[in-house]
Amino acid sequence: AGASVSLAAPAIAQSQPIVKWRMTSSFPKSLDTIYNSADILANRVRELTGGKFDIRVFPGGEIVPAGQALDAVQAGTVECCHTISNYYNGKNKAFAFSAIPFGMNTRQATAWLYQGGGNELLNEFYAKYNVISFLGGGTGAQMAGWYRKELKSLEDMKGLKMRIAGLGGEVFAAMGAIPQQIPAGDTYAALEKGAIDAVEWIGPYDDEKLGFDRVAKNYYYPAFWEPGPFSHFFVNKDEWAKLPKEYQSAFEVASYEAAAKMIAAYDTKNPAALARLLQKGVKLQKFPDEVMQAGYKVAFQIYNDEAAKNPDFKKIFTEYDKFRRTSNAWFSVAEMNIDRFLQTAK
């Protein structure tokens, strides 16, 4: 019996097909933490399948432009991609739920996706675009970005040209700013040349890599438009259906690992990066309360307006907001209070 078992395993492994996929990323290799999430997934899938399911990862721009990663998967140009769904709000604002202003933090969003029905709800919508999604990792609450001039009041938002994507851009526009969506690789040059007045990206570790502190010294927090953003691996549904069940399981398990490691990496790297930036003379600034309050009011008006005309958005937002409210009630009891005490204790 022992001999039969030892012989069976290689025979089963040999019976599986060789599958080669391409994954296009929306991120450059230089942003190693977020880009590395795709490498983690590809390497683990390769290992779990004895090298037979091989996913090759390409940085944004090598196969298609960074902002067209989802389009490439939808069309079957590539089998999968690593991107952020709210880059595609132009298709349908129901893509916005990877990061909505004043939405859930990373832990809350992860709970909603994995245990609160979020994945199922999103994939029901994504199926209309011939893709299926898997969580690719979160960044934690992001910074509000780099500003050439201080932002002292709501009045200073008027005419502000800022690189900002998704619904956050709509909120900024409603407050008088001029949002612009620019790929990560082009943001430094735009800020340096004065084509934009401000830029938001992710947080200290990535922002330091992009060198924003060399051209703008005012570093604001928090990014109310991205309190807990997450990325996605999108897979072409037709290609997914062709995979053996074992390969599908390997991909799903690998996505869990990639997601867990991304947030852990950011939480490890951001504190040291912020300290380095402050040593270089960066001015850490808090968003004015009146900007936060105005943004909050505008954001929920946008949600109500969109829900009234977009059934896809309404269906997801209704469940998302219900989970957000319940989760916030719980977090306000234990999590928030212990955090507040520990951050001020001497």
N, C-alpha and C positions, 0 to 999 in steps of 0.2 A: 504493500500500500504506500509506503514511504517513497519507494522508487517511482511509483506512478505519479505522485504529487510533484516530485522534483522534475519530472519530465514534462508535466502538463503546463507549467508556468511558461517556459520558453516557447512552447508550441502556441499558446494563446497570444503571447507578445508578437510572435512572428506573423500571426494571422491578421494583425491590424494593418490598415493601409498607411502609406506615407502621405501626409498632408502638409502642404506648404502654403502658408498664408502670409499676407503683407498687412502690417498695421501702420497707418499714417498717424502721426502725432500732431497736435496743434501747438506743440512747444519745441523750442530749440534745445539741443543737447546741453547748452551752457546752463540752462535752468535745471540742474541735475536732479533736484529733489522731486519736482513734479514730473519731469521727463522719465525719471528712473522707475516710476510706477509701472510704466509699460514694459520696461526691461525686466522688472521683477516678475511680472505675469508671464512674459514670454519664456524666461529661463525656467520658471517652475513648471510650466506646461511641457516644455521640452524634457525636463527631468522626469516628470510623472508618466510620460508616454515613451520612455526609452529613446527619445530623440525622434520619434516618428511623427509627432505633431510639431512642426517647426514654424514659429511665428517670427518674422523678421520685422523689426521696428525701424521706421524712417522718421527723421525729424520733420517738423513743419516746413513746407516749401520744397522738399525733395521730390515728392510725387505730385502733390497738389498744395496750393496755398493753405496756410494754417487755418484760415477761417472757412475752408471748404472740406474739412475732413469728413464731416457727417455726409455731405453731398456725395463724396467719393464712395462711401460705404453703401449709401442708398442706391446708387447707380450700379454697384458691383465692380467699380474700378479697383477697389481693394476690398478685402474681406472684413476688415475691422479697423477701428480707429480709437485713439485716446484723445478726448476733447472735453469741453464744458458745454452743456446743452444750451445755456442761455446765450451762447454766441449765435444761435439760430432763431432768435426771437422774430426775425423778419419773416420766417416761414409761418409761425404761429406762436403767439405769446405763451402758449402752454409749455413751450420749451424752457420757460424761465425758471423752473423750480429747482435748478441746481443752486440758485442763489437769488433770493428775492429780498428787497429792502425790508429790514426789520423782521426778517424771518427767523428760522430756528438756528441755534448754534450747532456745532459739529456733532456733539453727542446726541442732541435731540433729532437732528436730521438723520443720523445713522440709525437711531431707534425707529424712526418713522419708516425708513426704507426697508430695513431688515425685518422688523417685527410689527410695524403699524400699518402694513398694507401699501406702503408707498411704492415699492418696486412693482407690484402687480398693477397699481393704478397707472404709473408712468408707462410701463410696457404695453398696456392696453392702448395708450395714446401713440407711443412710438411705432406700434405695429402698422399704423397708417402710413408710415414712411419706410416700411420694409426693414426695420431694424429692431433689435432687442438690446437692452442695456444691462450693464453690470457696474456696480459702484467701483470707481477707480481710485478713490482716496479724497480726503478733505485737507484743507490747509489750516483750519482753525479760523477764528475771527481775523479778518484782514485789516491792514492799516488803510487810512483814508487817503494816503498818497502824499506827493511832493508838490509844493506850491512855491512859485517864484516870490510871491508877496504874501504877507500874512492875511488870513481870512478872519476878520474881526466881527463881522455881522452878516445878516442875510443880504444886505445891500451889496456886499462884496462878491456875491454870487453872480450878479448881473454882468453878462458879457464874458464870463470866465470860460476860456476855451480849455476843455479838459478831456483827456483820454479816459473814457469810461464806457463800459459795455452794458448791454442788457437793460433791465427795467431801472437800474440805478441811473442810467443815462437819461431816461424819461423823467425821473424825479428831479435830476439836476436841471433839465430843460425847463420844467415847470417852475423852478425857482429862479430862472433867468440865465442859467449857464448855457454854454454851447458844447454839447457832448460830441466826442469824436471817437470812433472805434478804430484803433491802430494796433497791428500785430506787435507782440512783445519785442521783436527784433528791430522795430522801427521807432520805438517810443523814445529812446534816448536822443536820437538825432532830432526828433520833432521838438523835444523840450529844449535842447541845446540851442537850436536855431530860432526859438521863439515862435514856432508855428503853433504851439500850444502853451498855455500858462501853467498847467498842472497835469499830473499824471498819477493814476493809481495802478498798482499791479497786484502784488500779493502781500508781502511783509518783509521784515528786515533782511532775511537771508537772501532772498531773490532780488530784492531792491538794491542791496549792496552790490551784488554781482552785475546788475545792469548799470551801476554807477550814477544813479540819479542824484546822489548827494553832491556830486561835483558841479551840478548846474542849478540845484534848488535846495535851499537849506531848511525850509519849513516842512517838517514831517508831521502830518496830522493823523489823529486816531479818534474814534474807531471808524471803520468803513461800515456805516449803518446799512449799506446796500449789500454787503457780503458778510453777515455775522457767522455763517457756517457753511461756506460754499463747498461743493464736492464736484469732482470730475467723473466722467463716465467712460467705460469701454462700450462702444457701440459695435454690434456685429450684424452683418447682413443676414436677414432671416432665412433666406434660401440656402446660404452657405452653412448656417448653423444647423439647419435640418439635415444636411448631408453628413454631418459628423457622427461617428460612432458615439454611443452613449458614454463610453469611458472617456472620450476626448471632451465631450461636453462637461462632464464632471470635473475633469482636470482643469478646464478653463474657469469654471465657476469657483473651485477651491483656490486657484491661483489669484483670482480677483479679490477674494477675501484677504489673502495675504498682502497683496499690493496695497489695498485700501488701509489696512492696519498699519503697515510700515510707513505710508506717506505721512499720516498725521503724527506718528511718533517721531519721524525725522524732522518735521517742521517744529514740533514742540521742543526738540533738542537743539536745533540750530538757531532758531530765532532769538533766544535770549542773548547769546554771545554776539550775534550779529548786531543787535540793537546797541549793545554796550560799545562795540567798535565804532558804530556810526556816531554815537554821542561824543566819543573821544575825538572825532574829527570835526566837531563843532556843529553838528546837526541840532536844530532846535525842535524838540518834541513838543507838539502843540495839540491841545484838545479841541475838537470841533465845537464852535459856539453852540450853546443850548438852543438859541432861537433857530439855528440852522437845522438842528436835530428835530426840534418840534415841528418846524415847517415841512421837513422831509417826511416825517411820520404821517402828517395829515395828508400830504400829496400822495404818498404811496398807497394808502388804503382807499383813497378816492380812485386812483388808477385801477386798483384791483376790482372795486365795485363796478366801475365803468366797463372794464374788460369782461367781467363775469356776465354782465347784462347782455352782451352781444356775442360772446364766444363760449359755446357749450363745453368745449374741451377744457378751457381754462377754468370755467366755473366748477366742473366736476372735480378737478384736481385741487383747486384752491379751497373748496368747501371742506374736504377731508384734511388737507394740509393745515388749514387754520384751526380746525377743531383740535388736531393733535398739538399744535403749537400752544394754544391756550391752556390745555390740560397739562402739558409738560412744563410750561412756565409757572403754573400754580405750584407744582411739585418742587421745581428747582428753587423757587423763592423761599421754601421752608428750610431745607437742609443745605443744599449745594451753595446757594448764594451767601448764606450767613456764615458758613465755615470759611468760605473763600475770603469774604470781607474781613473776618477776624484775623485770619492768618496773614493777609496782606498788610494789615496795619499793626499787628502785634510787634512788640519790642522785647 
